[in-house]
Amino acid sequence: MKDKQEILFKAIREGKSVRAISRDTGFHRATVRKYINNYDEEKRKLFQGDFTSEEEFISDIVEKPKYDSSTRKRKKVTPEMIAEISYCLEENRKKRSRGEHKQQMKSTDISEYLISKGYEISYSTVCLLVNNLTDHSAETFIKQYYEPGKVCEFDWGEVKLFLESNKRKLNMAVFTTAFEGWVYARVFPKQKTQDFQESHTCFFAKLKGVHHQMVYDNMKVAVKRFVGRNEKEPTDALLKLSMFYGFDFRFCNAAAGNEKGHVERGVEYVRRKAFSKRNSFSSIEEANEYLEQICDYLNNKPKKEKQGTTAEDLLQIARPYLFPVQAKYDCAESREARVDKLSTICVDTCHYSVPEKYTGKFINVRISSNKIICFADDSLICKHNKIIGKYQWSMNIDHYLKTLIRKPGAVKGSYAFHQMDEELKSIYSRYFKEQTKDFIRLLIYIKENNKSIYEVKGIIEKLEQINPQNVNLQNIIALAERDVAPKQEYPDNDINESVNKQLRELAGLLPGNEQLYKGGKVL
């Protein structure tokens, strides 16, 4: 455009000839002459009234210079080459009809195929020919109207987080309501039936209501099998949820993510808002607490497309239309398991310890998305956090104390010892390395008397202040029992004497008592 302007100004304003303008600008005289003649022709049409409007004249005058390439012929493209491309496209059509969508040839594959046949052609030319031979008419979509409390969409999304510094690939269940735009998300180890059901129970509990219809794609936890071309049979898990909470459901067509576009966009939106800034957590529970805070923030954020209202505001409008939540669906799986010779049960290739007295017996196990709960004779015997991964062990040393008393040499090399609390490991390495049996007896005392590790640690610190050599099983238990001994009431005039008597008795329990009690005072 700038070059065209320079040529016209030199001709109109300066009155230079075509030859002079060509010499000044460096353009060929034919090009200069074409611009000048075109400008004169357009002015002539304007004066003679050939233009329907001045706007048409102006658009022709200021139009960017262009060359007519419609009559150009492709030098490399031959009828044989077009026939080969048509053959590849027909093979793609046959593969689609057989359900082999992922095995079609792309434009790059067709280009490599033609080159292998000896044709000289560029990739860009192949793309142009493929587009010309393929009907690429754009699909038209119909915007839907949604009523309050009617439709909610569900989908899974993948997230990668660091749990205790270990990188894990997890699954995020996302709910997005159509009218309100209200979002809820929760992270699960897998996309199993229990995780699918638990995500719904948590969502309905948080929402305090149930939408009339839930929308799903063709996920395995929701679709049991296809019946014919378009009909789907729901899984038992989805039917049970539907009957319990009273909602209807429908499935999208295959490869039609636009039919649940709210949650398709919602998965990417929630994942980016939640985990683009933070992706390290100590546990899945902590990750879910953080994710719920992010969803609360998003639901209370004003939206421009909603005239400044929030999703929470719209939810309050829709709340009278929601079905009430009568109770929470129990989605934990119950099964019977036999305790093996290592006093463990196996769940999904991972082993979990149980108290040693149940070795060889059958117990009942309740399995949720993040907990393993064991029962025997209708009594709770132990709990474990569910392991993320395969072929791993969760061992509690309290489950093996009676066996370890008889086999103290097995303590240090055991899985249970290596998974023991770090504070207990420190106590063992500092004070009981040569008295392993006493350490096991200390664990038995802690378990039977419901003592915490912090109480024991505090007692050890008191003993260290007196004499580090006094830290042993007997002294620890003696001080622990003294702290829980019932207090006796004495008349006011006998208080001092009673206190001194009690201190003398306690001091006699410990070696080096002359350091502990002197002159009626505890040092």
C-alpha positions in Angstrom: 0.0 0.0 0.0 2.9 2.4 0.8 4.5 1.7 -2.6 1.2 2.2 -4.4 0.8 5.6 -2.6 4.3 6.7 -3.5 3.7 5.9 -7.2 0.4 7.7 -7.4 1.7 10.8 -5.5 4.7 11.1 -7.9 2.3 10.9 -10.9 -0.5 13.1 -9.6 1.3 15.7 -7.4 4.7 15.9 -9.1 3.6 15.1 -12.6 6.5 12.7 -13.3 6.5 10.3 -16.2 6.2 6.6 -15.9 9.9 6.2 -16.8 11.0 8.7 -14.1 8.8 7.1 -11.5 10.2 3.7 -12.4 13.7 5.0 -12.0 13.0 6.7 -8.6 11.1 3.8 -7.0 12.8 0.8 -8.7 9.5 -0.7 -9.8 9.0 -2.0 -13.4 7.4 0.5 -15.8 4.5 -1.9 -16.4 3.7 -2.0 -12.7 3.9 1.8 -12.5 1.7 2.2 -15.6 -0.9 -0.3 -14.2 -1.3 1.6 -11.0 -1.6 5.0 -12.7 -4.0 3.7 -15.4 -6.2 2.0 -12.8 -6.4 5.2 -10.8 -7.4 7.2 -13.9 -10.0 4.5 -14.9 -11.6 4.6 -11.4 -11.9 8.4 -11.5 -13.5 8.3 -14.9 -16.1 5.8 -13.7 -16.8 8.1 -10.8 -17.4 11.2 -13.0 -19.5 9.2 -15.5 -21.7 7.7 -12.6 -20.6 4.1 -13.2 -20.2 3.6 -9.4 -23.3 3.0 -7.3 -21.8 5.0 -4.4 -18.7 7.0 -3.4 -17.9 4.2 -0.9 -17.4 1.7 -3.8 -15.0 4.2 -5.6 -13.0 4.7 -2.4 -12.7 1.0 -1.7 -11.4 0.4 -5.2 -8.9 3.3 -4.9 -7.4 2.3 -1.6 -7.5 -1.5 -2.2 -4.3 -3.3 -1.5 -2.5 -4.3 -4.7 -3.0 -8.0 -5.5 -2.3 -10.3 -8.3 -4.8 -12.7 -10.0 -3.6 -16.2 -9.3 -6.9 -17.9 -10.2 -5.6 -18.9 -13.7 -2.3 -20.3 -12.4 -1.9 -24.1 -12.8 -0.1 -26.4 -10.4 3.1 -27.6 -12.0 3.7 -30.7 -9.7 0.1 -31.9 -9.2 -1.0 -34.6 -11.7 -4.2 -36.6 -12.1 -2.4 -39.7 -10.9 -1.4 -37.9 -7.7 -5.0 -36.7 -7.0 -6.1 -40.3 -7.6 -3.6 -41.5 -4.9 -4.9 -38.9 -2.4 -8.5 -39.9 -3.1 -7.6 -43.5 -2.5 -6.1 -42.6 0.9 -9.2 -40.6 1.9 -11.5 -43.5 0.8 -9.5 -45.8 3.0 -10.0 -43.4 5.9 -13.7 -43.4 5.3 -13.8 -47.3 5.5 -11.8 -47.2 8.7 -14.2 -44.8 10.3 -17.1 -47.1 9.4 -15.3 -50.0 11.1 -14.6 -48.0 14.2 -10.9 -47.5 13.5 -10.9 -43.8 14.0 -7.5 -43.7 15.6 -5.8 -45.6 12.7 -6.7 -43.1 9.9 -4.0 -41.5 7.8 -3.4 -37.8 8.5 -2.2 -35.3 5.9 1.4 -35.9 7.0 1.0 -39.7 6.5 -0.5 -39.1 3.0 2.4 -36.8 2.2 4.9 -39.6 3.2 2.9 -42.1 1.2 3.1 -40.0 -2.0 6.8 -39.4 -1.6 7.4 -43.2 -1.2 5.5 -43.6 -4.5 8.0 -41.3 -6.1 6.0 -38.1 -6.4 7.6 -34.8 -5.8 5.2 -32.7 -3.7 5.4 -30.5 -0.6 3.4 -31.1 2.6 1.5 -27.8 2.2 0.3 -28.8 -1.2 -0.9 -32.1 0.1 -2.8 -30.3 2.9 -4.4 -28.0 0.3 -5.5 -31.0 -1.9 -6.8 -32.9 1.0 -8.9 -29.9 2.1 -10.2 -29.5 -1.5 -11.2 -33.2 -1.8 -12.8 -33.3 1.7 -16.1 -31.8 2.7 -15.1 -29.5 5.5 -18.4 -27.7 6.0 -18.5 -26.2 9.5 -20.9 -27.8 12.0 -23.6 -25.6 13.4 -24.4 -25.8 17.1 -27.7 -24.9 18.9 -27.4 -22.9 22.1 -29.5 -24.5 24.8 -31.8 -22.9 27.5 -31.4 -24.3 31.0 -33.9 -24.1 33.8 -32.8 -23.6 37.4 -31.9 -26.9 39.2 -32.5 -29.1 36.2 -29.2 -30.2 34.7 -25.7 -31.0 36.1 -22.8 -32.4 34.1 -20.0 -34.7 35.3 -16.6 -35.6 33.9 -13.2 -36.9 34.9 -9.9 -35.0 34.5 -6.3 -36.0 35.1 -4.0 -34.1 37.5 -0.4 -34.7 38.4 0.5 -33.8 42.0 3.3 -34.4 44.4 2.2 -36.3 47.5 4.9 -36.5 50.2 7.4 -35.5 47.4 6.3 -38.4 45.2 4.8 -37.5 41.9 1.4 -39.1 41.4 -1.1 -39.2 38.5 -4.5 -38.7 40.0 -8.1 -38.3 38.8 -10.2 -35.3 39.4 -14.0 -35.7 39.5 -15.7 -32.4 38.3 -19.3 -31.3 38.5 -20.7 -28.2 36.8 -24.3 -27.1 37.0 -25.7 -25.8 33.7 -27.9 -22.9 34.9 -25.9 -21.8 37.9 -22.3 -22.5 36.6 -21.6 -23.9 40.1 -18.5 -26.1 40.2 -17.3 -28.8 42.6 -14.2 -31.0 42.2 -12.5 -33.8 44.2 -9.4 -35.8 43.7 -9.3 -39.6 43.7 -6.6 -42.2 43.2 -8.4 -43.9 40.3 -11.6 -43.8 38.3 -13.1 -46.9 39.9 -16.8 -47.5 40.8 -16.2 -46.5 44.4 -14.5 -43.3 43.5 -17.4 -42.5 41.0 -20.0 -43.1 43.7 -18.2 -41.3 46.5 -17.7 -38.2 44.3 -21.4 -38.0 43.9 -22.2 -38.4 47.6 -19.6 -35.7 48.5 -21.1 -33.4 45.8 -24.7 -33.8 46.9 -23.7 -33.3 50.5 -21.8 -30.1 49.6 -24.6 -28.8 47.4 -27.3 -29.9 49.9 -29.6 -30.8 47.0 -29.8 -32.9 43.8 -30.4 -31.7 40.2 -33.1 -33.4 38.2 -30.7 -34.8 35.5 -27.1 -35.8 35.4 -25.2 -35.8 32.1 -22.3 -38.2 31.4 -20.1 -39.2 28.5 -19.4 -42.9 27.7 -17.2 -43.6 30.7 -16.8 -47.2 31.9 -18.1 -46.5 35.4 -21.4 -45.2 34.0 -21.9 -47.2 30.8 -22.1 -51.0 31.1 -22.4 -51.7 27.4 -23.6 -50.3 24.1 -27.0 -51.6 22.8 -27.1 -51.1 19.1 -25.6 -48.0 17.6 -26.6 -45.3 20.0 -28.3 -46.9 23.0 -26.3 -47.4 26.2 -27.0 -49.6 29.2 -26.1 -48.0 32.5 -23.9 -49.7 35.2 -25.4 -51.0 38.4 -23.5 -48.4 40.3 -25.1 -45.6 38.4 -28.6 -47.1 38.7 -28.2 -47.5 42.5 -27.1 -43.8 42.8 -30.0 -42.7 40.6 -32.6 -44.6 42.6 -31.1 -43.5 46.0 -31.0 -39.8 45.1 -33.9 -39.7 42.7 -32.1 -38.1 39.7 -32.5 -39.0 36.0 -29.5 -39.3 33.7 -28.5 -39.2 30.0 -25.4 -40.0 28.0 -23.7 -37.9 25.3 -23.1 -39.2 21.8 -19.7 -40.6 21.1 -17.0 -38.0 20.4 -19.6 -35.2 21.2 -18.0 -33.3 24.1 -20.0 -30.3 23.1 -23.1 -32.0 24.5 -21.7 -31.4 28.0 -19.7 -28.3 27.2 -20.0 -26.8 30.7 -18.0 -29.5 32.4 -15.6 -30.0 29.5 -14.6 -26.4 30.0 -14.9 -26.7 33.8 -12.3 -29.5 34.1 -9.6 -27.3 32.4 -10.8 -24.2 34.3 -10.8 -25.8 37.8 -7.5 -27.7 37.2 -5.7 -24.5 36.1 -7.1 -22.3 38.9 -6.3 -24.9 41.6 -3.1 -26.6 40.6 -1.2 -24.1 38.4 0.1 -22.3 41.5 0.4 -25.2 44.0 0.8 -28.9 43.2 2.5 -30.4 46.4 0.5 -31.8 49.3 1.1 -34.2 52.2 -1.9 -36.3 51.4 -5.0 -36.6 49.2 -7.1 -35.3 52.1 -5.0 -32.1 52.1 -5.3 -31.7 48.4 -9.1 -32.1 48.6 -9.4 -29.5 51.3 -7.4 -27.1 49.2 -9.4 -27.9 46.1 -12.7 -27.3 48.0 -11.4 -23.8 49.0 -10.6 -23.0 45.4 -14.1 -24.1 44.2 -15.7 -22.0 47.0 -13.7 -19.0 45.7 -14.7 -19.6 42.1 -18.4 -20.0 43.0 -18.4 -16.7 44.8 -16.6 -14.8 42.0 -18.8 -12.4 40.0 -19.3 -13.3 36.4 -19.5 -10.7 33.6 -21.7 -13.0 31.4 -24.1 -13.3 34.3 -24.4 -9.5 34.9 -22.1 -9.6 37.9 -23.9 -12.3 39.8 -22.1 -15.3 41.3 -22.7 -19.0 40.9 -23.6 -19.1 44.6 -26.3 -16.4 44.0 -27.8 -18.4 41.1 -27.7 -21.6 43.3 -29.8 -19.9 45.9 -32.3 -19.1 43.1 -32.2 -22.7 42.0 -32.3 -24.3 45.4 -36.2 -24.5 45.7 -36.1 -26.7 42.5 -33.5 -29.2 43.7 -34.4 -32.6 45.1 -33.7 -32.8 48.9 -30.8 -35.0 50.1 -32.4 -37.5 52.6 -29.2 -39.4 53.6 -25.7 -40.1 52.5 -25.2 -43.1 50.2 -22.8 -45.7 51.6 -20.5 -46.4 48.7 -17.8 -48.4 50.6 -17.3 -51.9 49.3 -17.6 -54.8 51.8 -15.7 -58.0 51.4 -14.4 -60.9 53.4 -10.7 -61.4 53.6 -8.4 -64.1 55.0 -5.5 -62.9 57.1 -2.3 -64.5 55.8 0.7 -65.8 57.8 2.2 -62.2 57.9 -0.9 -61.0 59.6 -1.9 -58.9 56.6 -4.8 -58.7 54.1 -4.4 -58.0 50.5 -6.5 -55.3 48.7 -5.8 -54.4 45.1 -2.3 -55.9 45.3 -1.4 -53.9 48.4 -1.0 -55.5 51.9 -2.4 -54.0 55.2 -1.5 -55.4 58.6 -4.1 -56.5 61.2 -3.6 -57.5 64.9 -1.6 -60.7 65.0 -4.3 -62.7 66.9 -6.3 -62.9 63.6 -3.6 -64.6 61.6 -5.3 -67.4 59.5 -8.8 -66.1 60.3 -11.4 -64.4 58.1 -12.3 -60.8 58.8 -14.7 -58.3 57.2 -13.1 -55.4 55.3 -14.8 -52.1 54.3 -13.0 -50.4 51.4 -13.6 -46.8 50.5 -11.7 -44.5 48.1 -9.1 -43.6 50.8 -9.6 -45.9 53.8 -9.3 -49.6 54.6 -11.3 -50.5 57.7 -11.2 -54.0 59.3 -13.8 -55.6 61.5 -14.0 -58.9 63.4 -17.1 -60.1 65.3 -18.7 -56.7 64.4 -15.9 -54.9 66.2 -13.4 -52.5 64.7 -9.9 -53.9 64.9 -7.8 -51.5 62.7 -7.8 -48.8 60.1 -5.4 -47.9 57.3 -5.1 -45.1 54.7 -5.5 -46.6 51.3 -2.2 -46.9 49.4 -1.8 -45.2 46.1 0.1 -47.6 43.9 0.6 -51.3 43.6 2.5 -54.0 45.5 3.1 -51.9 48.6 2.8 -52.6 52.3 1.2 -50.6 55.2 2.4 -52.1 58.5 1.6 -51.0 62.1 4.1 -52.3 64.6 1.4 -52.4 67.3 -0.1 -55.3 65.5 3.0 -57.5 66.1 4.0 -56.7 69.7 3.4 -60.2 71.3 5.3 -61.9 68.4 8.2 -59.4 68.6 8.6 -60.0 72.4 9.4 -63.6 71.4 11.4 -62.6 68.3 13.2 -59.4 69.3 15.9 -59.9 66.7 13.3 -59.4 63.9 12.4 -55.9 65.1 15.0 -53.7 63.4 14.7 -55.3 60.0 10.9 -55.5 59.9 8.7 -53.4 57.6 6.7 -52.4 60.7 9.8 -50.9 62.3 10.7 -48.9 59.2 7.2 -47.5 58.9 7.1 -46.7 62.6 6.8 -43.1 63.9 10.0 -41.2 63.6 9.9 -40.2 67.2 9.7 -43.8 68.3 12.6 -44.7 66.0 14.6 -41.9 67.7 13.8 -43.2 71.2 14.8 -46.7 70.2 18.2 -45.6 68.6 19.1 -43.4 71.6 18.0 -45.5 74.6 17.0 -49.0 73.7 19.4 -50.1 71.0 20.7 -52.8 73.3 17.5 -53.5 75.1 15.1 -54.3 72.3 12.7 -56.3 74.5 12.4 -53.3 76.8 11.5 -51.2 73.8 8.8 -53.6 72.8 7.5 -53.7 76.4 7.4 -49.8 76.3 5.3 -50.0 73.1 2.9 -52.5 74.8 2.6 -50.1 77.8 1.9 -47.2 75.5 -0.8 -49.2 73.6 -2.5 -50.7 76.7 -2.6 -47.4 78.6 -3.5 -45.2 75.6 -0.4 -43.1 76.0 0.7 -40.7 73.3 4.2 -40.5 72.0 4.4 -36.9 73.1 3.6 -37.9 76.7 6.5 -40.5 76.6 8.8 -38.0 75.1 8.0 -35.5 77.9 8.8 -38.1 80.5 12.1 -38.9 78.9 13.1 -35.2 78.8 12.4 -35.0 82.6 14.6 -38.1 83.2 17.4 -36.6 81.0 17.4 -33.5 83.1 18.2 -35.6 86.2 20.6 -38.1 84.6 20.6 -39.5 81.1 21.6 -42.9 82.5 18.2 -43.0 84.2 16.3 -43.3 80.9 15.0 -46.9 81.0 11.7 -48.8 80.9 11.2 -48.9 84.7 11.8 -45.2 85.2 9.6 -44.1 82.3 6.7 -46.2 83.6 7.3 -45.0 87.2 7.0 -41.3 86.2 4.1 -42.0 83.9 2.2 -43.7 86.8 3.1 -40.9 89.1 1.5 -38.4 86.8 -1.8 -40.3 86.8 -1.8 -41.2 90.5 -4.9 -39.9 92.3 -4.4 -36.9 94.5 -5.0 -37.2 98.3 -6.5 -34.5 100.3 -4.9 -33.5 103.6 -5.8 -31.0 106.3 -4.2 -27.6 105.8 -2.0 -27.9 108.7 -0.5 -31.2 107.4 0.0 -30.1 103.8 3.8 -29.5 104.0 4.5 -32.7 105.8 2.3 -34.7 103.3 4.1 -33.2 100.3 7.5 -34.0 101.7 6.5 -37.5 102.4 5.2 -38.1 98.9 8.3 -36.6 97.3 10.6 -38.9 99.4 8.6 -41.9 98.3 8.8 -40.9 94.6 12.5 -40.1 94.8 13.1 -43.6 96.2 11.8 -45.1 93.0 14.7 -43.7 90.9 18.4 -44.3 91.0 20.4 -41.3 92.0 17.6 -40.1 94.2 19.9 -38.0 96.2 20.1 -35.7 93.2 16.3 -35.8 92.6 15.3 -34.9 96.2 17.4 -32.8 98.5 16.3 -30.6 101.4 12.6 -31.2 100.8 12.7 -29.9 97.2 12.7 -31.5 93.8 15.7 -30.3 91.8 
